[in-house]
């Protein structure tokens, strides 16, 4: 059984590669099981706003969908229909990674990229989990090899990925230090899970005082000019994990790696899972176990209605965000409502 196919759904499209100003709210044909054989159909309650969305809107991401396209890489909502054998049924609460197309009232998702959402995690929080927490899991377990008792430093620690890294680090038994740009963000990072939070202005000196032997793992979501100091901060056989370039793509002389016996390791979760489709479900199991143990509690940032998606992207672009920014498409307590039945649709709020 499935919910009826809506005649149309609201969505946000990128109509030109001009960043947030290129977004438009449109109506698209509704999806039914006949339109997405083998996929899980999800009625979206909340959608994550991620750095790849911003890059795609500028045409700067490695994935370049043809115009016009619907951005959005992660969602949370209620299953409307699911293929036999997928493990999902209409009415199930789920989070999902969709690669592109998530900023719409209904999406089609590959079953292996659909995840059961615990009852005590809201749709708003769940919409920010797939990309951030599974990236953090990959970064710290498989790529970073973070061990109990080691020290983890996180750049950009007040953002969505930053807070996920803080919490994953604590779940793995590490001492966690966040690097942030303001005192407000420092307090936010500590509340999210950092044992200590330091300001970026003199972060290297402060971290060296806190960790005289050097950092074991540094997770860098920022890049830019601080990259060299990140290498300098590492201790013996330390690992620098490259996760993003919010301040630009840096370079480092190879002799600095050789002399200190340190590693620089890249993390690209989205490309890795193309070759390992069962890996995300294994990761999700670990992350929800961490949540059950009290280590993972998604940090909600600002939320915007679908019509204000451009403002959500601008907050991310201006680096004003703390926590995970999301779009709200349906009320939290709503069930799987077909788009044409949404009581807020005529008023233009979701």
ZIPE-V47901 format. One record per backbone hydrogen bond with DSSP energy under -1.0 kcal/mol. NH is the residue of the N-H (numbers start at 0). CO is the residue of the C=O. If there is no record, write none. Layout:
nh: [NH | NH]
co: [CO | CO]
//
This chain:
nh: [2 | 8 | 10 | 11 | 12 | 13 | 14 | 17 | 18 | 21 | 22 | 23 | 25 | 27 | 29 | 34 | 38 | 39 | 40 | 41 | 42 | 43 | 44 | 45 | 46 | 47 | 48 | 53 | 54 | 55 | 56 | 59 | 68 | 74 | 75 | 76 | 77 | 78 | 79 | 80 | 85 | 90 | 91 | 93 | 94 | 95 | 96 | 97 | 99 | 100 | 101 | 102 | 103 | 104 | 106 | 108 | 112 | 113 | 114 | 116 | 120 | 125 | 126 | 127 | 128 | 132 | 133 | 134 | 135 | 136 | 137 | 138 | 139 | 140 | 142 | 143 | 145 | 148 | 149 | 151 | 152 | 153 | 154 | 156 | 158 | 162 | 163 | 164 | 165 | 166 | 167 | 168 | 169 | 170 | 171 | 172 | 173 | 174 | 176 | 177 | 178 | 179 | 185 | 186 | 187 | 188 | 189 | 190 | 191 | 192 | 193 | 194 | 195 | 197 | 199 | 202 | 205 | 206 | 207 | 208 | 209 | 210 | 213 | 214 | 216 | 217 | 218 | 219 | 223 | 226 | 229 | 230 | 231 | 232 | 233 | 234 | 237 | 238 | 239 | 240 | 241 | 242 | 243 | 246 | 247 | 255 | 257 | 258 | 259 | 261 | 262 | 264 | 266 | 271 | 272 | 274 | 278 | 281 | 282 | 283 | 284 | 285 | 286 | 287 | 288 | 289 | 290 | 291 | 292 | 293 | 294 | 300 | 303 | 307 | 308 | 311 | 312 | 313 | 314 | 315 | 316 | 317 | 318 | 319 | 322 | 323 | 325 | 326 | 327 | 328 | 329 | 333 | 336 | 340 | 341 | 344 | 347 | 348]
co: [79 | 27 | 25 | 102 | 23 | 68 | 21 | 15 | 56 | 18 | 19 | 12 | 10 | 8 | 6 | 31 | 35 | 108 | 80 | 106 | 77 | 104 | 75 | 75 | 326 | 73 | 324 | 49 | 50 | 51 | 52 | 54 | 13 | 95 | 45 | 93 | 42 | 91 | 40 | 40 | 82 | 78 | 88 | 76 | 114 | 74 | 112 | 72 | 97 | 69 | 71 | 70 | 101 | 9 | 41 | 39 | 109 | 110 | 94 | 92 | 117 | 121 | 122 | 124 | 125 | 128 | 129 | 130 | 131 | 132 | 133 | 134 | 135 | 136 | 137 | 138 | 139 | 172 | 146 | 174 | 216 | 176 | 218 | 178 | 155 | 158 | 159 | 160 | 161 | 162 | 163 | 164 | 165 | 166 | 167 | 169 | 168 | 149 | 151 | 195 | 153 | 197 | 181 | 182 | 183 | 184 | 185 | 186 | 187 | 188 | 188 | 175 | 175 | 177 | 179 | 199 | 201 | 202 | 203 | 204 | 205 | 206 | 210 | 232 | 150 | 238 | 152 | 240 | 247 | 223 | 225 | 226 | 227 | 228 | 230 | 214 | 234 | 215 | 262 | 217 | 264 | 219 | 219 | 221 | 244 | 252 | 253 | 254 | 255 | 256 | 237 | 239 | 241 | 267 | 268 | 271 | 275 | 277 | 278 | 279 | 280 | 281 | 282 | 283 | 284 | 285 | 286 | 287 | 288 | 290 | 289 | 323 | 325 | 304 | 305 | 307 | 308 | 309 | 310 | 311 | 312 | 313 | 315 | 314 | 157 | 298 | 301 | 46 | 303 | 44 | 44 | 330 | 334 | 337 | 338 | 341 | 344 | 343]
//
